Amino acid sequence: MALLHAMIKLNHLLKLNLIAVHINHHIRKSSTTDELFVKEFCDLNNVEIIVDHLDPNRKLKNISSEEWGREFRYKSLYRISSDFDSCLIMTAHHGNDQIETILFHLSQGAGVSGLRGIHSKRDRLIRPLLSFSKNKIDNYIEDVEIPWIDDQSNSDLSIPRNFLRHKIVFSWEKENPSLVSAFNQISKNANDVHDSLKFSASVLIPQLICNKDNDQIYLDEQLLKAIPPYLLSIIFQELTLSNGPWRRHIHYELYKFVRCSKIGQIYNIDNSWRLLKDRKKFILKYEDYVVKDSIPVYPDREILIDNFIFSWNSSATKEQFNNSSSSEIIDANKIRNNTLTLRLWEKGDRFKPIGMRGSKKLSDFFIDEKIDVFTKNNQWLLLDGNRIIWVCGRRISDDIKITSKTRKFGKFIFK
């Protein structure tokens, strides 16, 4: 209420479009009373108020009420603020909240990132009271007689932050009145270190990248293995455009994977990014996990697939040999069906590579061709009925090769 009161006073001078937002989490029995209290205060002070409601029944069982409330509270604030141009979001976190946050992170084994604590500004979100202690804010509330209501859950010592507040911070602050200032300095120092590491990451990333191919990034193995653990995490956060902090186990598991993984092993960084240990390099790939169905192919039509174009020319002229893997001249009379099929490689697939009498497992073919797992899993095949007649862009089947007896030519293009 102190922040809202102060903004009401400033609003008289600055003529801001001030809007109060109250999020009712519906966790406590008193949540409706709290909502009515805030509404009444806003009505008395002619402040527009928006009330949003959260549904605790949607909380996952493995997430605490505090964590769930925090996540969806901010989602609500950002969603509501998006309806207003040039809008800033202000929350009333104060210096004691900063102390509790850093101590809580330390109790969880946090590193530099955890010591950064609460950010005073991030995007449109600002916290103007972070430099003030709770005592100073309480004195302000008492001096100007601001009505307030107590959050009953603040006395629940089973909540880690409450335990830290009542059992550690209260008595510590009495012994050291400069505690808020000290912890704000810790946060500043940690942010300086973090920014320095991000700068180092921006310098190293161009040296790490050997090549980029569509949605794959190829990284130098030896250089990657020489990077210290925390800097390694920051590099991958930058490469994957990760906004939020990572869980502690991700830092450890990522470093362990880079140091100890074997060829062909994959580490899932999150739901979209995967890291593959390949021969003398690592491959970082973005995958949206969209299931790709089989695609029917008709003569003399083009089909757009991902970043590729496929075409089947049913009648072509005989061409001289060329080294291009994106097109193949075939014996058109050896095609059995009027409709062909494009689909992705599947485990157990076999085909008869040109020049071979018998068939071969595609998995063995990929190994011989030194094709990495990511590329293999996105390899398109062309089928004539159940026969694989082209590993697109790589090898045609011996069944459709041209010979001295070929009279009608066809052409496949995959580029």
Secondary structure, 3 states (H helix, E strand, C coil): CHHHHHHHHHHHHHCCCCEEEEEECCCCCCHHHHHHHHHHHHHHCCCEEEEEECCHHHCCCCCCHHHHHHHHHHHHHHHHHCCCCCCCEECCCCHHHHHHHHHHHHHCCCCHHHHCCCCCEECCEECCCCCCCHHHHHHHHHHCCCCCCCCHHHHCCCCHHHHHHHHHHHHHHHHCCCHHHHHHHHHHHHHHHHHHHHHHHHHHHHHHEEEEECCEEEEEHHHHHCCCHHHHHHHHHHHCCCCCCCCHHHHHHHHHHHHHCCCCCEEECCCCEEEEEECCEEEEEECCCCCCCCEEECCCCEEEECCEEEEEEEEECCCCCCCCCCEEEEEHHHCCCCCEEEEECCCCCEECECCCCCCEEHHHHHHHCCCCHHHHHCCEEEEECCEEEEECCCEEEHHHCCCCCCCCEEEEEEC
